Amino acid sequence: MRKDYNLEKRKYVIGGFIAIIVVIYLLRLFDLQVLDNRYKDDADSNAFLRKSIYPSRGVIYDRNGNVVVYNRPAYDIMVIPRDIQPFDTLDFCNTLGITRDQLIDRFAEMKDKSKNPGYSSYSPQTLITHLDAADYGRMQEKMYRFPGFYIQKRILREYNYHCGANILGNIREVSPEDIKRDPYYRRGDYTGDLGVEKSYENYLRGIKGEEILIRDALGQIHGHYEDGAHDKKAISGRNLKLGIDIELQEYAERLMTGKIGAVVAIEPATGEVLALVTSPTYDPAMLVGRDRGKNYKALRDNPHKPLLDRSIQGAYPPGSTFKPGQGLILLQEGIITLGTVFPCSRGYINSGLRVGCHGHASPIALKPALQTSCNAYFCWGLKAMLERKRQYGSTAKAFEVWKTHLVELGYGYKLGIDIPGESRGFLPNAKFYDKIYGEDKWSANSIISVSIGQGEIMATPLQICNLGATIANRGWFVTPHVVKEIEDTVLARQYVDKRTPNINRAHFESVAEGMRMAVTGGTCKLANLPDIEVCGKTGTAQNPHGRDHSVFMGFAPYHDPKIAVCVYVENAGFGATFGVPIGSLVIEKYLKGEISESRKYIEERMLHTSTIQTNASKRK
């Protein structure tokens, strides 16, 4: 009998198919039973109810131990979708003060895995957040009517002071992006948003605990699994102690009411920020609870931009507060000595170019130039530096040396403050001007306005204040930081190390003396306190879009500095008009705790004067 080879081949093919199918089934079984935990989790969810225990968030104190931010209880409605039984939706909605459509929308959002990546019908889900005490009381009485629902205790932030919103930040419900980025979070959790609440989130939030409850086939709870042997206690977040003096912060915010701008105060020896004011501002309590979204929208749409932290995000021309830095550079580079004088014929006049100035003695040396805020002196100084070819080789190379010194003094880059959103300001380099004028086709006169803090130079109030702290220390600074201590830990090394510009201490001493002269007999006379030696520098920063900006930078006391201050008031005119009085009041308040009777009139004027131009005032 002849063998059928085709049949023989068919037998092997069929056998091969069967073998492949068996292998696929085995692999799938291995995946389901060993690798994939979904079915195990679902099985566990039938028998166990895992409830998160939320930790207390860390409390925030100011430098003097005053409680600034603490916790109050809040309540969320949680639901286990598979356990829901038919219930009276009208009664449910009326109890919580919501509509049936709102309830349907919240269920839809909860089940949308793009918005809630951790959704499972077997596990607890957040349905409604931020119940107040009244809602909680009404709902607690009726919970037996709504199987599958329960109330979860959470925390919200409470504020003892209605100031410092830009420093403190707030907490908000996590977004889908937060959940994807950090497995710690589940839908309905809260996370820090802005300020120290955001930058120190990992310290403040603590560690969640968990209760494992056992339940029967009907979903009824029968106590803790193995008497709670597998439960985990929540670990509270760490407390923060700020370098902020909250009463000084509150006072400075009051002085800036009705004005647009910023106040920054730093303790020179430590780099701790004593006050960080942006104006206009808002009460941090506005972004707590159910009205958070509505209030946030109102703040976002406000034309004066209260959500913009002008103290670290506002990039402004520093004006004449830039001149002390120029004096330091010119001394260090040997361009001038303390005896070098330049002429001022009501300004800098050279090759048809004129930069105006006010009347004072001429010719003039560095210290009296700082005292009187002479524009011409610093124009001539920059011109002498950029044209010293035998020392630098070219204008561009001289300019880069100039820029390097400014970077070391804290300009042009972020200082690294420990809250989010800091701007770097702007400091041009030689290539910037090569693009505008052409390579080797620009000179000192082309850019002379940068010598007096105008032109392309932009700085934040934080950077201006940091220069004041550097001069106060006579040649070094610590990275400015808001947080002084973290409970049971230490601050990062960057907030301990000194940063020392490559400029001799003697030059800082000379510039500090010139700033002292500005207070005793120059442009900062309103800052001359009878029992505190204040050093200062005014600035009237030109503004192409309206009135000039009023600026002040200073420190005190002269020989034992405890505070450095920058005040920046937009569209407020001369530096002596608003910058100096506000700065001097902040210094006096911090060092003495009160304003002397002889200066109360200045305080009253600053507290009750507005510089914000309304549409009506603009038309006049």
C-alpha positions in Angstrom: 0.0 0.0 0.0 1.4 3.4 -1.0 2.0 5.9 1.8 0.1 9.2 1.7 2.7 11.8 2.3 0.3 14.7 2.1 -1.8 13.2 4.9 1.4 12.7 6.9 2.3 16.4 6.5 -1.2 17.5 7.4 -0.9 15.6 10.7 2.2 17.5 11.7 0.7 20.9 10.7 -2.4 20.2 12.8 -0.3 19.0 15.7 1.8 22.2 15.4 -1.3 24.4 15.5 -2.5 22.5 18.6 0.9 23.0 20.3 0.9 26.7 19.5 -2.6 27.1 21.0 -1.6 25.2 24.1 1.5 27.5 24.5 -0.6 30.6 24.0 -3.1 29.4 26.7 -0.3 28.6 29.1 1.4 32.0 28.6 -2.0 33.7 29.1 -2.6 31.7 32.2 0.8 32.6 33.5 0.2 36.3 32.7 -3.2 36.3 34.5 -2.1 34.3 37.6 1.4 35.6 38.1 2.1 38.8 36.2 -1.3 40.6 36.1 -2.6 41.7 39.5 -6.0 43.0 38.2 -8.0 39.9 38.9 -6.3 39.4 42.2 -7.0 43.0 43.1 -10.6 42.6 42.1 -10.9 39.4 44.2 -9.3 41.2 47.1 -11.7 44.1 46.7 -14.6 41.7 47.1 -13.2 40.6 50.5 -11.4 43.7 51.6 -12.0 47.4 51.7 -8.9 49.5 51.7 -9.4 53.0 53.1 -6.7 55.6 52.9 -5.8 57.5 56.1 -4.7 61.0 55.2 -1.9 62.5 57.3 -2.0 66.0 58.8 -0.1 68.4 56.6 2.9 70.2 58.1 2.2 73.4 59.9 4.0 76.6 58.8 5.5 79.0 61.3 7.2 82.3 60.8 10.7 83.1 62.1 9.3 84.2 65.5 7.3 81.0 66.0 3.9 82.5 65.0 1.6 79.9 63.5 0.9 81.1 59.9 -0.7 78.1 58.3 -2.4 75.2 60.0 -5.1 72.5 59.2 -8.8 72.3 59.7 -10.9 69.3 58.9 -12.7 68.9 55.6 -14.8 66.0 54.3 -15.2 64.3 51.0 -18.0 62.0 49.8 -16.4 58.7 48.7 -18.1 55.9 46.7 -17.3 52.3 45.9 -19.2 52.0 42.5 -19.9 48.3 42.7 -21.5 48.7 46.1 -24.0 51.3 45.0 -27.6 50.3 45.3 -30.7 52.2 44.1 -31.0 55.4 46.1 -33.0 58.6 46.3 -30.9 60.9 44.1 -33.2 63.9 44.9 -32.7 63.5 48.6 -28.9 63.0 48.0 -28.6 66.2 45.9 -30.8 68.3 48.2 -28.7 67.3 51.2 -25.5 68.4 49.5 -26.9 71.4 47.8 -26.2 70.2 44.2 -28.3 69.5 41.2 -29.0 66.1 39.6 -27.1 67.2 36.5 -24.1 68.1 38.6 -24.2 64.7 40.3 -24.3 62.9 36.9 -21.4 65.0 35.7 -19.3 64.1 38.7 -20.0 60.4 38.2 -19.0 60.7 34.5 -15.8 62.5 35.5 -15.0 59.9 38.1 -15.3 57.1 35.6 -13.3 58.8 32.9 -9.9 57.1 33.0 -8.2 60.0 31.2 -9.1 62.2 34.1 -9.0 59.5 36.8 -6.3 57.0 35.8 -6.8 54.9 38.9 -10.5 54.3 38.5 -11.8 50.9 39.5 -15.4 50.0 40.4 -14.1 47.9 43.3 -12.0 50.6 45.0 -13.0 53.9 46.8 -13.4 56.9 44.5 -13.7 60.5 45.3 -17.1 61.9 44.2 -17.5 65.3 46.0 -14.9 67.3 47.8 -14.8 70.1 50.4 -17.9 69.5 52.4 -18.2 72.0 55.2 -19.3 71.2 58.7 -23.0 71.9 57.9 -23.0 69.6 54.8 -21.1 67.0 56.8 -23.6 67.0 59.6 -26.6 66.7 57.3 -25.0 63.9 55.3 -23.8 62.0 58.3 -27.3 61.6 59.5 -28.5 60.1 56.2 -25.5 57.9 55.2 -27.5 54.7 56.0 -29.8 55.6 53.1 -27.0 55.6 50.5 -25.2 52.2 50.4 -21.8 52.3 48.7 -21.1 55.9 49.9 -19.1 57.0 52.9 -17.4 60.1 54.2 -13.6 60.5 54.2 -12.0 63.0 56.5 -9.4 65.3 54.8 -7.7 68.6 55.7 -7.8 72.1 54.3 -5.5 74.9 55.1 -6.4 77.7 57.5 -4.6 81.0 57.8 -3.9 83.1 60.9 -2.7 86.1 58.8 -4.4 87.4 55.6 -1.1 88.1 53.8 1.9 86.3 52.2 -0.2 84.5 49.5 2.7 84.6 47.1 5.0 83.0 49.6 2.7 80.4 51.1 1.0 79.3 48.0 -2.0 77.0 48.5 -3.2 73.4 48.0 -5.4 72.2 45.2 -6.9 68.9 44.0 -4.4 66.9 41.9 -4.6 66.8 38.2 -4.3 63.7 35.9 -0.8 64.8 35.2 0.1 64.9 38.9 -1.3 61.4 39.2 0.7 60.1 36.3 3.9 61.8 37.5 3.7 60.6 41.1 2.2 57.3 42.2 1.6 58.7 45.7 -1.5 60.6 44.5 -5.0 59.4 43.8 -7.9 61.3 42.4 -9.3 63.7 45.0 -5.9 64.0 46.8 -4.5 67.5 47.4 -1.1 68.9 46.4 0.8 72.1 46.9 0.3 74.8 44.4 2.6 77.8 44.3 4.9 79.1 47.0 6.3 76.9 49.7 3.3 74.6 49.6 4.5 73.6 46.2 8.3 73.6 46.6 8.2 71.8 49.9 5.3 69.5 49.0 7.3 66.3 49.7 8.0 67.4 53.2 4.6 68.9 54.0 2.3 66.2 52.7 3.5 63.3 55.0 2.8 59.7 54.2 -0.7 58.2 53.8 -1.8 55.3 56.0 -4.2 52.5 55.3 -7.0 50.6 57.0 -7.8 47.1 55.6 -11.4 46.2 56.5 -12.9 42.7 55.8 -16.4 42.4 54.3 -18.8 39.6 53.4 -20.4 38.8 50.0 -23.1 41.4 50.7 -20.4 44.1 51.2 -21.1 44.5 54.9 -18.0 45.4 57.0 -16.9 43.0 59.7 -14.0 44.8 61.3 -10.3 45.1 60.6 -8.6 42.3 58.7 -6.6 40.2 61.2 -7.4 42.8 63.9 -5.6 45.6 62.1 -2.2 43.7 61.9 -1.8 45.0 58.3 -3.1 48.5 58.9 -0.6 51.3 58.4 -0.6 54.5 60.4 -0.4 57.8 58.6 2.8 59.8 59.2 2.2 63.6 59.5 4.0 66.0 57.3 7.0 68.0 58.5 6.5 71.5 59.9 8.3 74.4 58.3 9.7 77.5 59.9 10.0 80.4 57.6 12.6 83.1 57.6 9.6 85.5 57.0 8.6 87.9 59.8 4.9 87.6 59.2 4.1 90.9 61.0 6.7 92.7 58.8 5.1 91.0 55.7 1.7 92.2 56.8 2.9 95.7 57.4 4.7 96.0 54.1 1.7 94.7 52.2 -0.4 97.5 53.9 2.1 100.1 52.8 1.8 98.8 49.2 -2.0 98.9 49.2 -3.2 100.9 46.1 0.2 100.5 44.4 1.7 98.2 41.9 5.1 96.8 42.6 7.1 94.8 45.2 9.0 94.9 48.5 11.8 92.5 49.3 13.6 92.4 52.6 16.6 90.0 53.4 18.6 89.3 56.4 22.1 89.8 54.9 24.0 87.4 57.2 21.8 84.4 56.5 20.1 85.1 53.2 16.8 84.5 54.9 13.9 86.5 53.3 12.2 88.6 55.9 9.4 89.9 53.6 8.5 89.2 50.0 5.7 91.5 49.0 3.9 91.7 45.6 1.2 94.2 45.0 -1.6 94.0 44.4 -2.0 90.8 46.3 -4.9 88.7 47.8 -6.0 86.9 50.9 -4.6 83.3 50.7 -7.9 82.0 52.2 -9.6 82.9 48.9 -8.1 79.7 47.4 -9.5 77.4 50.0 -12.7 75.3 49.7 -15.5 75.1 47.2 -15.1 78.7 46.0 -11.5 78.1 45.0 -12.2 77.8 41.3 -14.4 80.9 41.1 -12.0 83.0 43.1 -9.0 81.8 41.1 -10.7 82.8 37.9 -11.5 86.3 39.3 -7.8 86.7 40.3 -6.6 85.5 36.9 -8.9 87.9 35.1 -8.0 90.9 37.2 -6.2 93.4 35.0 -3.7 94.3 37.8 -2.5 90.6 37.8 -2.5 89.8 41.6 -1.3 86.2 40.7 1.9 87.6 39.3 4.6 87.6 42.0 6.3 90.8 41.0 9.0 90.4 43.8 10.6 87.4 41.9 8.9 87.5 38.5 8.8 91.1 37.7 11.6 92.1 35.4 12.3 95.8 35.7 14.9 98.4 34.7 16.9 98.8 38.0 17.6 102.4 37.3 20.1 104.1 39.6 20.1 101.2 42.1 22.4 99.7 39.5 25.0 102.4 40.2 26.6 100.9 43.3 27.3 97.8 41.3 28.9 99.9 38.6 31.1 101.6 41.1 32.3 98.2 42.4 33.2 97.0 38.9 35.0 100.2 37.9 37.1 100.1 41.2 37.9 96.4 40.8 39.0 96.8 37.2 41.2 99.8 38.0 39.2 102.1 35.7 38.8 104.5 38.6 40.1 105.2 42.0 38.3 107.0 44.8 40.0 110.2 43.6 38.9 109.9 40.0 36.6 112.6 38.9 34.4 113.0 35.8 32.5 116.2 34.6 28.8 116.6 34.7 27.3 119.4 32.7 23.8 118.7 33.7 24.4 115.2 32.3 26.7 113.1 30.1 27.5 114.9 26.8 29.8 113.2 24.2 29.8 113.1 20.4 26.4 114.6 20.2 24.9 112.1 22.7 23.4 113.5 25.9 22.2 111.6 29.0 20.6 114.2 31.4 21.3 114.7 35.1 20.2 117.1 37.8 22.3 119.9 39.3 25.2 119.2 41.7 28.9 119.9 42.0 31.2 119.1 39.0 33.6 117.5 38.5 32.6 114.7 40.9 34.2 111.6 42.4 32.6 108.2 43.1 31.2 108.6 46.7 29.5 112.0 46.0 28.3 110.5 42.7 26.5 107.8 44.7 25.3 110.4 47.1 23.8 112.6 44.4 23.0 109.8 41.9 25.0 111.4 39.2 24.3 109.9 35.8 27.3 111.4 34.0 29.8 109.8 36.4 28.8 106.2 35.6 28.4 106.9 31.8 32.0 108.2 31.7 33.1 105.3 33.8 31.6 102.7 31.5 33.0 104.5 28.4 36.5 104.5 30.0 36.3 100.8 30.6 34.9 99.7 27.2 37.5 101.9 25.4 40.5 100.5 27.3 41.8 98.4 24.5 45.3 97.9 25.9 43.7 96.1 28.9 40.9 94.2 27.2 41.7 94.1 23.5 38.3 95.1 22.2 35.1 96.7 23.3 33.3 93.3 23.2 35.9 91.7 25.5 35.7 94.6 27.9 31.9 94.3 27.9 32.1 90.5 28.7 34.3 91.3 31.7 31.8 93.9 32.9 29.0 91.3 32.4 30.8 88.6 34.3 31.1 90.9 37.4 27.4 91.6 37.2 26.6 87.9 37.1 28.7 87.3 40.2 26.8 90.1 41.9 23.5 88.2 41.2 22.2 89.7 37.9 21.2 88.0 34.7 20.4 84.6 36.1 18.0 83.1 38.7 19.4 83.5 42.2 17.7 80.2 43.2 15.1 81.2 45.8 13.2 78.2 47.1 9.8 79.1 45.7 8.7 78.5 42.1 8.5 81.0 39.3 11.6 83.1 39.7 12.6 85.2 36.7 16.3 85.6 35.6 15.8 89.2 34.5 17.9 90.1 31.5 21.6 91.0 31.1 22.8 91.4 27.5 26.2 90.1 26.3 28.4 91.2 23.5 26.8 88.9 20.9 23.5 90.5 21.7 24.8 93.9 20.5 26.7 92.3 17.6 23.3 91.2 16.3 21.9 94.7 16.6 24.8 96.8 15.4 27.0 94.4 13.6 30.3 92.8 14.9 32.8 95.4 16.1 30.4 98.2 15.0 29.2 99.3 18.4 30.8 101.4 21.1 30.2 102.6 24.6 28.0 105.4 23.3 25.8 102.9 21.5 24.8 101.3 24.8 25.6 104.0 27.4 22.2 103.8 29.1 23.1 100.4 30.6 25.6 102.1 32.8 22.7 103.7 34.8 20.5 100.6 34.9 18.4 101.5 31.8 18.3 100.3 28.2 18.3 96.5 28.0 19.1 95.8 31.6 16.3 94.1 33.5 16.3 92.9 37.1 13.9 91.5 39.7 13.3 93.2 43.0 14.9 90.1 44.6 18.1 90.7 42.6 18.2 94.4 43.5 17.7 93.6 47.2 20.4 90.9 47.0 22.9 93.5 45.8 22.0 95.5 48.8 22.6 92.5 51.0 26.0 91.8 49.3 27.1 95.4 49.9 25.9 95.2 53.5 28.0 92.0 54.0 31.0 93.9 52.3 31.4 91.3 49.6 29.4 88.1 49.9 25.8 86.8 50.0 23.9 83.6 50.8 21.3 82.5 48.2 18.0 84.1 49.3 15.6 81.6 50.8 12.2 81.7 52.4 12.3 78.5 54.5 14.5 78.7 57.6 14.1 75.2 59.0 12.4 71.9 58.1 11.4 69.8 61.0 13.8 66.8 61.6 16.1 67.8 58.6 18.5 70.4 57.4 18.2 72.9 54.5 20.0 72.2 51.2 23.7 73.2 51.1 23.0 76.0 48.6 21.3 77.9 51.5 24.3 77.7 53.7 27.3 78.4 51.4 28.5 82.0 50.8 28.8 83.3 47.3 31.6 85.7 46.9 32.0 88.0 43.9 35.5 88.6 42.7 35.7 92.2 44.0 37.8 93.4 46.9 36.2 94.0 50.3 37.6 97.5 50.4 35.6 98.5 47.4 32.4 97.4 49.0 33.3 99.5 52.1 33.7 102.5 49.8 30.4 102.0 48.1 28.7 101.5 51.4 30.0 104.8 52.5 28.7 106.5 49.4 25.3 105.0 50.1 25.4 106.2 53.7 26.2 109.7 52.3 23.1 109.4 50.1 21.0 109.1 53.2 22.7 111.8 55.3 22.8 114.4 52.7 21.7 113.1 49.3 18.8 111.6 47.4 17.7 109.4 50.3 17.2 112.0 53.0 13.8 110.6 54.0 15.5 107.4 55.1 17.7 109.2 57.6 16.5 107.8 60.9 17.7 109.5 64.1 18.9 106.3 65.8 19.5 103.9 62.9 22.4 104.4 60.4 20.7 103.6 57.1 22.6 103.2 53.8 20.5 103.6 50.6 20.3 104.3 46.9 17.4 105.8 45.0 16.3 104.9 41.5 14.0 106.6 39.1 13.6 104.0 36.4 12.5 105.4 33.0 9.3 103.7 31.7 8.5 104.1 28.0 4.9 103.1 28.7 4.0 105.8 31.3 5.3 107.5 34.4 8.7 106.5 35.7 9.1 103.8 38.4 10.1 104.7 42.0 12.9 102.5 43.4 14.9 102.2 46.6 17.6 99.8 47.6 19.3 100.0 51.0 20.4 98.3 54.2 20.8 99.0 58.0 22.5 99.4 60.3 25.6 100.7 58.4 28.2 98.8 60.5 26.1 95.8 61.7 23.5 95.1 58.9 20.4 93.3 60.0 18.1 94.0 57.0 18.5 94.8 53.3 15.5 96.2 51.4 14.3 96.8 47.9 11.1 98.7 47.1 9.8 99.0 43.6 6.7 101.0 42.9 5.5 101.1 39.3 4.5 104.4 37.7 5.2 106.4 40.9 7.7 108.9 39.8 11.0 109.8 41.6 12.6 107.2 43.9 12.4 109.6 46.8 8.6 109.9 46.4 7.6 106.3 47.3 10.6 104.0 47.2 12.6 105.8 49.9 9.7 106.4 52.4 8.3 102.9 52.1 11.8 101.3 52.4 12.7 103.4 55.5 9.4 102.5 57.2 10.1 98.8 56.6 13.6 99.1 58.0 12.3 101.1 61.1 9.5 98.6 61.7 11.8 95.6 61.6 14.6 97.1 63.7 12.5 99.0 66.3 9.1 97.2 66.1 7.2 100.6 65.7 7.3 103.8 63.8 8.5 106.9 65.8 5.9 109.7 66.3 8.0 112.1 64.3 7.6 109.9 61.2 3.9 108.9 61.6 3.0 111.4 58.9 5.1 109.5 56.4 3.5 106.3 57.4 0.0 107.8 57.0 0.8 109.2 53.6 2.2 105.8 52.4 -0.8 103.9 53.8 -3.4 106.1 52.2 -1.9 107.1 48.8 -2.7 105.1 45.7 -0.6 105.2 42.5 -2.8 102.9 40.4 -4.2 104.9 37.5 -7.8 104.2 36.8 -9.4 104.7 33.4 -11.0 107.9 34.8 -7.7 109.3 36.0 -6.0 108.5 32.7 -8.6 110.6 30.8 -8.1 113.7 33.0 
